[in-house]
Amino acid sequence: MGTRNLTMVINDSETKVAQYGQSDGYPEGQGKIVLEFLQNCDLKKFKETLKEVVFIKPEKDEKIERKPELNEETASKVLKLIYERKVTGLYDSSEFAKDSLYCEWAYVIDLDKGVLEVFRGYNKEPLTKDDRFYDSEDKDKKYYPIRIIKSYPLDKLPEIEQFIKDLTPDKSKDQELSL
């Protein structure tokens, strides 16, 4: 399903990964992949492999085929590719977080803070200066940058079922609010 998303990793106060994904951005899709990666990886090793990662410029000529590991279908699977040292050059899609009409979900692994943050799109409320994706230039817009909805300590990650339950809106509450 075409649910656009973003997978990011912050390490040493620097964005090291900002991978765009074209589909399956829901928690039970890309979110699950991020969670399973974190549950099964050695964070110390992951931090070491991140030192090799750099952002590269996309080809100017769109007719040139992009590297398959960097395309929009890779999405959060890029984490495993980095961990296995199969990719070191990435495209920087961090600007995608600024328009929540298009960025429907984002998963941010902040290794400095030791958290996994989950963000949702369709945000019609301005952010504050304390929000991760706050941008002082984003005023009087219909859609603002993505908004955090949940944060998990990396040393206390939930099971997949709980993760999905935490992030799935309660439809009955949504219906009550619309009445």
N, C-alpha and C positions, 0 to 999 in steps of 0.2 A: 504494500500500500504506500502511496506517495506521501509520507509524513516526514518532512524535512527536519534535519537535526544537526547538532554540532557536538563533537566530542573534543574536550580540551584537557590539557594537562599543564599545571603550573608547577614549576620547580625552581628553587633558588630565585624567587621573585620574578621569574621570566616565563612567558607563555612558550612552552616547548612543542605543544601539539594543539592544533585548531583544525580538526578534520571535519569537513562538510559531509553530510550524508543525505541522500535523496529520498530514501524510503525507510519504512519500518522504524520510525523514531520513537514510538511509544515505549513505555517502561518494559513491557513484555517482549519487545524487540531489541533495539539497540541498548536500552537501559539494562536489560538482562545480560547482554554480552559484556558491558562494562563491569557490572557487578560480579559476574563469574570470573572475569579476568582478575579483578582485585582480590577475590577470594582465593585464587589459585596461584598468584604470582608472588615472587620474593621481591618485596618493595625495594630492598637495598639493591638488588640486581637491576630492577627497573630504573632506579635513579641513575645507576651507572650507564645504562644503555641510552638514557635520555641525553647524556653529555655529548653523544655523537650526533644527535638530531639537529638539523638546521633547516630554516625555511628557504625554499628556492622560489624563483620567479616562474610562473607558468609560461608556457611557450606563447609567443606573440601570435603565431599563426595557428588558429584553431584547427586547421586541417591536419596539423601534426598530431599524431596519436599520443595521448598522454600516457604516462606510465600506469599500468593497470592497478598497481597497489595504491595509487593516489586518486583514483576516480571516486565518484560519489557513491558507488555501490560498496566500497570498502568500509566506509563509515567507521564505527568503533572497532572493527576488526584490525584497524591500524595499530592498536595497542599491542596486540600479540606480535605483529610484524616487527614493531620496534623492539619488543622484548627479546625476540629471536634474532635480532640484528639483521633482518631482511630488508629493512628500509631505514635510511637516515635523512633523506631529503624530503621535506613535506611542503605542501602549499599552506599558506596562512589564511585561513577562512574566519579569523576571529571577528571581522567586521560583520559577519552574518548575524551575530547576536543582537545587533542594534535594531533590527526590524522584526518584531515578534509576529507580524502578520505572516511572514515566511518561515522564520525559525520557530518551529512548533515545540521542540524539545531540545534541551542541551544537558550534557553530563560533564561536569567539571571535576576533575581529580586535582585537588590542591594538596600537593605533597608537603608544602611549607606549613599549612594549617592542619594537615592530617585528616582531611575530610573529602567525601564525595558529595558534591552539591548537584541537585537536580533543579533545572529551570524549565518553565513552561512558557509558551508563546501566547499570542492573542492578548497581550497586556495593553490595556487602555489607560492605565494609571502611570503618571510620571514616577520615576525612581528617585531615591534620595542619594545624597553624596556618599552615603555608606554602602550603597549597593554596588556589586561587582561591575555591572555593565552601565553604570550611570555615565551619562554624557551631557555636559552642560549645554551643548548645542541642540539637544533634542527637546525643544519646547514646542508646545501647541501642535503636536502630531496626533494623528488618529491612533497609531500604534507606537508604543515605546519599546525600548529594549526588553529582552526576556527578563522574567522575574523568578527569583528563587522560590521554590515551594517546599523543599526539604533538604536537610543536610545530615549526613551520616559520618560518624568518626570512622576512620579506616580500620581502627582496631576493634570496632564493634559493628561490623556490617550486618544487615539483616539477612535472613534467608530470602530466597527469591520470591516465595509466595507473599511474605510480609512486605517486601519492597514494592511489589506490584499493587498490593492492597493499599499501602500508604499513598501511592501516587495516582491511583484511579479515583476520579471524582465520584462522589456518591450521587448517583442520578436522582434518587428520591429527594435529597436536599436541594439539588438544582431545580427540580420541579416545584418544590415548595416555595422557593424564592421567586419563581416566575409567576406564581399565582397572584 
